Amino acid sequence: MTERTLKVALAGAGAFGIKHLDGIARIDGVEVVALVSRDLDKTREVARKYGIGQATTELDEVLARPEIDAVILCTPTQMHASQAMACLRAGKHVQVEIPMADSLADAEALVALARETGKTAMCGHTRRFNPSHQYVHQRIQRGEFHIQQMDVQTYFFRRTNMNALGEPRSWTDHLLWHHAAHTVDLFAYQCGSPIVRANALQGPIHPELGIAMDMSIQLQAANGAICTLSLSFNNDGPLGTFFRYIGDTATYIARYDDLVTGRDELIDVSRVAVSMNGIELQDREFFAAIREGREPNASVAQVLPCYRVLHDLEQQLSGHAARA
């Protein structure tokens, strides 16, 4: 396993699946040999573009191939846990895109099965890998910076069911279980301290999509640091997530792979890792963990505490709705 080429299948040829294929193309010793997605014509088109031998709509066909070592799942949120567990039962290593589940029960079941099978099981908590956040993390580890507060804005303009490429989605996105998961996990990871308090409020439920379009979350870590997270699918303006780290020795603002000071001075993060692409770095960690027989950063076990917090927040929001 340490020398031979890893044979990989990717499920989900949408916006994020393409990001993974582009990242994997820059990684030596890895070959994507199968592509799975719901639209066979589109799947074949993407497979031709990336030189992938098999295109299918059936994940089971891919899992039956003994030569495939690992699977990356970029499928709809509601399928993540069941598909990840199917991969583990088939003896495959698996990386599932965020979130690993949309319920705590499924997340715990996935972690238990990963432990039972001994296979590498990782979740795509990409913020752990973006060079901007790695720069801050390295300063924290050296004792040069301590977070006092994080202020995070996750904003999109998504009043219809569209993906990151502006194409119609076959599933409905979720502010809590998908987008909040990035920040909830990152806050605890960067603080090196578990979340001990969490509160949430949400706006009106969309009449057609059936989800809250606006949400506000407050977090506190055991070490006293706090986080304020604002999320919206109603923001008609700059899109994406912006992280402000307010610390004892500096202020940083991270925008995906870019980082500036609180005074908007650009910080060079080009030497933080071997790439400036967070998805590629995430995939590199997955493949390295398989080869080295170790637990990856962002293993399903490591990120499970995030899903416990999301579950607690969901219970809060359900209680608020029942009393309204």
N, C-alpha and C positions, 0 to 999 in steps of 0.2 A: 504494500500500500504506500510505502514511503517513496518508491521510485516510479512505479507504473502510472500511466495516465488515469485519472479519475473519470469514470463515465457517469454523466449527470443527466437527469431528466428535469425539464422545467414545465410546470403546469400553470397556465394563465398567460396568454399572449397579448394581454392588454398593456396599458401604459407602464406599469411597474415591471411586468415581465420583460418588456423591451429594455428597461434600464438595467436589469440583471444580465440580459444577454450581452449588452454593450460592455458591462463591467467584466464579465467572464472572458470576453474576447481578449482582454488584456492580461489574463492570468495564465501562466505557463502550466502545463501538466494537467489541464482540465479540458474535457471535451463534452459538449452538450450533444447527446445522441438521440434525444426524443423530446418532442414538444407536444403538450396536451392543451387543448382549449375547446370551447363549446362550439365555435364556428369552424367547420372543417376547411372551408375554402380559405378563410383568413389564416388559419393555422398553417396550411400548406404554403401560403404565400410568405409568411414570416420564416418558416423552416427553410424555404429555398434561399431567402436573403441571407440567412446565417449559416447555411450549409449543414442543416440538421437532418439526419437521415430518416427519422420517423416523425410523422405528423398524425395525430389521432385525437378523437374526442373522448377516449376512454382511459382514465388513469389506471384501471386494473390491467390493461394491456401492457402498460409500461412496467408496472410493479411485478408482472410475471417474468420479466426479462432478468435472468440471474446475473448478467454482466453489468447491470446498472448498479452503481454504488450508492448514489445519493439522489435526492429529489429536492427541488426548490419549489415551494408553493406560492404562487402569486394570484390565487383564485379569490372569489368573493369571501368576505369576512365570515359569513355564516357557514362556510364549508371548511374553514381552516382546521378546527380541532379534529373533526372526523377524518379528513384526508391525511392529516399528520399522523394520526394513530394508525390509519391503514398502511402508510409507508413504513412505520416502525414494525408493525406486525409482519410485513413482507420482508423484513430484514434490511431495510434501507435506512441510511442516515437521512435526516430531514432538516431543512431550514424552511420555516413557515413565516410568511410575511406578517407584519403586525396588523391586528392583534392575533395572538395564538389561539384565542377563543373569545366568544362573546358572552360567556358565563363563567363564573368561578368554578362551578362543578366540572365543566369540560376542561378548563385549564388544569385543575388538580388531577383529573384523569389522565391528561396528556403527560404531565410531569411524572406520575406514577408509572405509566407504561414505558417512558424513556428510561427510567431507573431500572425497570424490570428487564428490558431488552439489552441495555448497555450500549445502545446506538447513540451517536451524536445527534442531539436534538436542540436546535437553536431557533430563536425568534428574531425577526428583523427589526430590532430596536435600533434604527440607523443612527439616531443622535449620539449613541455611544461611540460611533465610528467617524462621524464628520470631523475633519481636521480642526475646525473651529472649536468644537467641544472637547476634542482631545487636548488641544493647547491648554484650555482652562483646567482640565482634569490633571494634566501633568504638573501644572503650577500648584494645584491643591495637594497632590501627592508629595511634592517637594517641601510642603509647608510654607509656601510663599503667598498663598491666597486662601482665604476662608470666606465662604458664601454667607452673607447676612440675609439677602433676599434675592429671589428670582422673580422677574416680571415677564410673563410670556403672553404673546398674542398669536393666536392661530386663526387666520382669517381667510375665507374664501367667498366667492360669489357663486353660489350653487343652489339656485332655487328650482332647478330641474335636475333630473338624475343623469349627470354628465361626469365623465372621468377627467383625469388630468390632461388628456389630449383634446378635450371638448367633444368626445364621442359619447353616445348614449350608453349608460350602464345597465347591466342585467340585474343589478342588486342595489340596495340602498346603503349609503355610507352612514356613519354614526359619529357624532362629536365625542361622546364619552368613551365607547369601547375602542375606537380607532384613534382619533386625533389626540384625545387627552392622554391616552396610554403613553405616547411619546414623552410628554412632559412629566407625568407622574413618575415614570421609571427614571428619567434623566435626573430629576430633582434629588431623589434618594441616592442614585449612583454618584452624582457629583458631590453631594454632601457627605457621602460615606456614612449615612445615618438613616435609620428607618423612619418612615412617615408615621406619626403618632396621632395627628389630628387632620381631619379632612371634612370640608363642607362644600356644598354645591347648591346652585340655583339654576333653573333653566327657564327660557322664555316659552312662548306659545308653541304648541305642537302643530306642525304643518298639516293642513287638511288632506293633502294628497300623499306626501312622502311618509307621514306618520311619525316623524321625528322632531325633536326640538332643534330649532335653527340657531339658537343662541344659548350660551351656557357660561357660567362663572364658577370657578373652583378656587378654594383656598386650601393650602397645605401647610403643615408644620412638621419639621423633622425633630427627632429626639434631641439633637444638639441645639435646638432653638431656632434654626434657620426657617424662613417662611417663603412661600411661593404663592403668587397670584396668577391665575391662568384665565384668560378670556378667550372664548371660542365663538366663531360665528360663520354661518353659511350665507349671511345677508350683507357682507361687507363689499360695497362697490368701490374698490380701491386696490392698493397693493395687496397681492395674494401671497399666502405662505405663512410661515411661522417665524417670529422674531423673538429672540431670547435676550433679556437684559440680566446680566449677572452683576449684582451690587455686592461688593465684598469689602474686606477691611483694608486692602491695599490698592484696589483698582476697581473700575467698572468696565465691563465688556458687553458688547452687543454682537450676538451671533446670528447670522442669516445663512442658514444651511452651511456651506463649506467656507464662507467668508467670515472674518472677525474684525471688528473695529473697537477702539476704546470708547468710553463714554463721551469723549469729545470728537468722535467720528474720525479718529486717526486710524488708518489701515494698519493692521498687524499682518506680517508675512507668516502664513502658516504652511507654506509650500514644502517645508522640510520636516513637518511634524510626522508625516507618514510617507509611504512609498507612492501614494497617489493623493490627489485632491478630491477624489470621488468617493463619497461616503458609502454608496452601494457597493462599489468595487471592494473597498476595504472590509466591509461586512462580509462579502463573499470570500475574500482572502482568508478571513478568520475562520469561517466555516470549513473551508478545505484544509487549512493548516491543522485545525483541531482533529479532523478525520485522520490525516496522515500521522499526527503525533499521538493519537490515542488519548487525548485530554479533553477536559470540559472547555467549551468555547466561552468567550465573553458573550453575554446575552444568551446563555443557555436557557432553556425553558424553566429550569429550576431557579436560576438566578433572577429571572424577571417575574416569577410567580407572585412575590409580594405586591407588585404593581396591580395585579388583577384582583387581589384581595381588597385593595383600596378602591378600585373601580366598582367592585361589587358593593362595598359599603356606600359609596356615593349613589349608586343606582337605587339602593334601598332607601336612602334619604329622599331622592327625587320621587320615588314611587309613593312614599309617605306624604310628601308635599302635595302631590297630585290628588291623592285620596282625600286629603283634608280640604282641598280647594272647592 
